[in-house]
Amino acid sequence: MKNLMSSVLQWLTKGENVVFVTIAADPGSTPSGSGARMAIIKDGSFTGTIGGGALEQRVRQMALDALASSTGGGELKSKSFCLTPDEKDDQGMICGGNVMVYIQYISCTDEKARNLFKFAVELFSHNIDSWIVTDVTDETEWRMGIYPQGLENHNTLPDLAQNKELFSYRPVKIEIAGRKYYSEPFTRAGKVYIFGGGHVARELVPLLSHLDFRCVLFENLEKFAYRELFPSAESIIIGDFNDISASVSITDKDYVVIVTRGHRFDLALQVQVLKLKPYYIGVISSRKKAETVTAQQLLEQGFSQEEINNIHAPIGINIKGDAPAEVAVSIAAELIQVRSNRRLI
């Protein structure tokens, strides 16, 4: 999403008109699902995807025709596609159903649009929850707004902040006061603090980054945590495992993953992290050790059984894989599940 918004802003700033495309359909109906987006300019350059295949080709051609037209995209309309079985196979789809594609022509002279995309790009530097909301009531009138939690809204939509059902971690499409709105998460608060730069972390950081988690790697030895090993990490911190608060500020929106080498620092890290009360704590450990030795040690440190039970140990969803890449997949799956179950606003 960050690359998509940045590209659109660059194109508009350079004087390029843009066609912006959004899918909003029932789950299972599309290859990329609700919220898949792409943008196209006159020379055929594009960014993002709505799944590739026949559908994307048809929508791209519609966009190119509109960009080449003298009507300024006036003939563009949102369109419901009902794909044939062959087309569904081409798209890699499992389930059928209509695909609703919302298509918007954005003129480079539209100052409000430029400001909206500029604001969208700026939001990625903030550690806050925000949502992108689209008015999809009319085929030819398509408006978009961004609602950041704790910041002023930036959009051309009415004030929808009081409509709590719009703000979920899953895409939603609802009607409010006779208008239809499609909403999806845009940026998410909370970073993943990964303690330990071993083999699991090397597999986990790029995977989580691809899944829109912001990863902070924390190591006590620089030789296990230099930038070339973790190019997708938002930041890399070399610090003291026995005094993490000197280097990081963990909040109740953050996730903590403890995958240190040799587990020598695991107990000290759990004691510190439990006091900070992050949203999620996961520790790579055997179930037997977590339920006996570590649990007893934490009780002796003054933590309640309820607090200890909040630790995910062993970390990850059990997929019966032991290789570092497999462990990383199991951890990522659990983090996705936990993030999806969060209750916002």
Secondary structure by P-SEA (a helix, b strand, c coil): caaaaaaaaaaaaabbbbbbbbbbcccccccccccccccccccccccccccccaaaaaaaaaaaaaaaccccccccccccccccaaaaaaaccccccbbbbbbbbbbcccaaaaaaaaaaaaaccccbbbbbbbbcccccbbbbbbbbccccccccccccccccccccccccccccccbbbbbbbccccbbbbbccccaaaaacaaaaaaaccbbbbbbccccccccccccccccccccccccccccccccccbbbbbbcccccaaaaaaaaaaaacccbbbbbccccccccaaaaaaaaacccaaaaaacccccccccccccaaaaaaaaaaaaaaaaaacccc
